[in-house]
Each structure stands twice: as C-alpha cells, then as structure tokens.
Amino acid sequence: MASSISNFSLIHQSRLSSSFHKFHSRNAAAPILYRNGLPFNPKAKLDVSKLSEKMVSKPVEFSGKNLRTPGFTEILKSRPHSSQIFTPKATAADAESSHVKSFSERFPALVTGFFFFTWYFLNVIFNILNKKVYNYFPYPYFVSVVHLMVGVAYCLVSWAVGLPKRAPVDRELLGLLTPVAFCHALGHVMSNVSFAAVAVSFTHTIKALEPFFSAAASQFVLGHQIPLSLWLSLAPVVIGVSMASMTELSFNWTGFISAMISNIAFTYRSIYSKKAMTGMDSTNVYAYISIIALLFCLPPAILIEGPQLMQHGFQDAIAKVGVYKFLSDLFWIGMFYHLYNQVATNTLERVAPLTHAVGNVLKRVFVIGFSIVVFGNKISTQTGIGTGVAIAGVAIYSLIKANMEEQRRKAAQTHAM
C-alpha cells in the first residue's frame, strides 16, 4: 500500500514537473522577430469569432481576380503586423477622382451652345444658297428631289460604315412612317415652291403661322383641349402675318398659298409622328422618312417639270453658271438641307422644352434677318412691324406651351412616385 502511494507520488511529481517545464518553456524569453519595422509573432492566431460574425453579416465581394471578404479584410487591417494579402475596396471618392471627365461633361452649356450655333449656321446657309439657285434654276419640284436624294445618299453611306448602325424595319413600322413621310414630302415641296416664288423672309413670315395650325389640329382633329391663354398668344401671330402680307413687295398668291399648304402639311406630320413613336433613334427615323419622302417627290417632279427640264431647263442653267457650279450648287443645297435637319434634331434632344421653344423662334429671326441682308430685299415699314409682331407672338406661344409641357411632365413624375 505504501509502495503504491509512493509510486503515485512519484508519478504525480513527474507530471507536475513536466507541466512546470512546459509552462516555463512557453513563457521563457524568446527572440523577437520583426517585419516592416514592427514586432511580428509568426504563431499569432486570428480571432475566429470576429471573423465568423463579420463574414455572416457581409457578403463576399469579387474584384477582378481577387476574392475579398470584407470581414476578413477588416480584421487583417486591425493587426499592424498582418501581411497585405487582401486590398481594401476603393472608395467612391477614389473612383470619381480616377474618372476623367470628357469635354462635354465638363462644359455641357458650351457644347449645347455649339450645337445651336451649328444648327443656325447650316440653316442660314441652306436658305441663302437655295434662293440663289432659284434665281437661275426656278424648278422647285426638281430641287426638292435633289435635297432628299443627297440626304438619302448620305444616310446610305452612314449605314454602310455603321455610323449609325441601321435599325431594322418591318411592314408595320413602314405603315406608321409612310403618312409621316408623305406629309414631310408635301410640306418640303410646298416650302420650296414658296421660296422660289417670293422672298425668303416673306416665306418664313408665313411659316410663323405653323403654331396656329398646330393648335387648331390638336383642338379639332385630336380633340385636345387648348387653353385660352394659348389661343390669345396666337392672336399677335395672325395679326402680324396679315400686316406683313398686305404690304410685302414680293407678294404673289403662289408663294402665299404654297407656304400655307406647307404649314398644314407639317402640322399633320407632327400628328402622325406622335402615332409613329417607336424605340428607334431619331437618326434612323429621319433616314427612313427621307427615303419614303423621296419616292413621293419623284412622280410630281417628273410629270410637272420633267418636259421643261429636258427641253431647256438644264441647258439654261448650265449656260448661266457653268456645269461645275450648277452641279456643285445642287449637291451643297442637298447636303446643307440634310445636315441642318439632322443637327436640329440632335440639338433639340439635348435641351428642355423651354429652350427648344426659344431656339426655334431665334432660328426664324436669324434666317429672316440674314436673308434681308444678303439679298438686299426692300421691305416696307408695315411689313417690318408685322414680321416683328408675328415673331413675338410665336415666342409667347412657345413659352406658354413649353411651361405647360414642363408642368405636365413634373406632374406625371410625381404621380409615378
């Protein structure tokens, strides 16, 4: 019994001694290791409880080829001696600072102003060059075909190089675009007939009545209720055009009636355009409309002006200015016609309805003013006053309508929210 107790005592002492030696060896002074100038313990362990909590609360993120766990990254960052294996996610400020803004993003107002200037410049050049061509080649139906033909060629080349990529078209879409193209062709031809018959300034004064026809069609054709304020704003337009027409030195009924028909045609073009709204971009829509409108313009040009052109029309023009200038003038009026319409569409897509309205009014003022200066057209005092009153009425109408559309848009957004 004593022997057993003695043996147990020896065993117990041996175990205590062994534990003591192990404890002493663990707590004995060990050489200190350094990494990056900081103490480093290669046997240090991570707090797994914190890791598990943060990995549950935060999802795993992927960034390129690196797998990053937000919780794990934060624990590593809290240890000064941890290796930089995982990189913290870039902040929004860092991403914004690394993004280099383009010129249009840094100066949007300057870019929009350039679009307006280009639109006005192309429009003025087109009107001046177009009128000069009519002075020695008075065939508006054929010239209208040339306008559209050059524009269609431009669109086909743009599609061929993929700028822009051609949008597909089906029978249903063609059915929607055909009425728009017909009204576009009719309005375009009648405008050119008026340009050939009277002064450019007078044609644009008559075309200032377009908002009146648009309001009338909306009220009596579409059944939309037009506010009294809009009708009152149109009164100066009607009065101003009447004053200008009574004393216009270049007045004739062909120019007046064709300009009025153009107003009606463009009004119905707007109506049918709303019905033909699709997901297609404006560049492709205008290209398809130009192609269809060209097909509408060809028959009357051949039937009405074809015999005269073949007999003496082309010969007279070439005899006056030469074949090179004649062909180059026809090409450039077509190019300027297409470009000013395309830039106008791109410009109006960048601005609010109010700016759109002001831009349209200023464009007409620019065209009338430059045409008077370039061609030296003499106008009476009453014609000048009437033109100014008509333009002012158009401006008031456009501003009121733009404010109404803006309020309607905000109301729709509020209702949607």
KAGIVEN-V373863 format. One record per run of one state. SS is the DSSP state (H for helix, E for strand, L for the rest). FROM is the first residue (numbers start at 1). LEN is the number of residues. If there is no record, write none. Layout:
ss = (SS/SS)
from = (FROM/FROM)
len = (LEN/LEN)
This chain:
ss = (L/H/L/E/L/E/L/H/L/E/L/E/H/L/H/L/H/L/H/L/H/L/H/L/H/L/H/L/H/L/H/L/H/L/H/L/H/L/H/L)
from = (1/2/28/33/36/38/41/48/58/60/64/66/70/79/92/99/103/107/108/137/140/162/171/198/200/208/210/221/228/248/253/276/282/322/323/349/353/376/381/417)
len = (1/26/5/3/2/3/7/10/2/4/2/4/9/13/7/4/4/1/29/3/22/9/27/2/8/2/11/7/20/5/23/6/40/1/26/4/23/5/36/1)
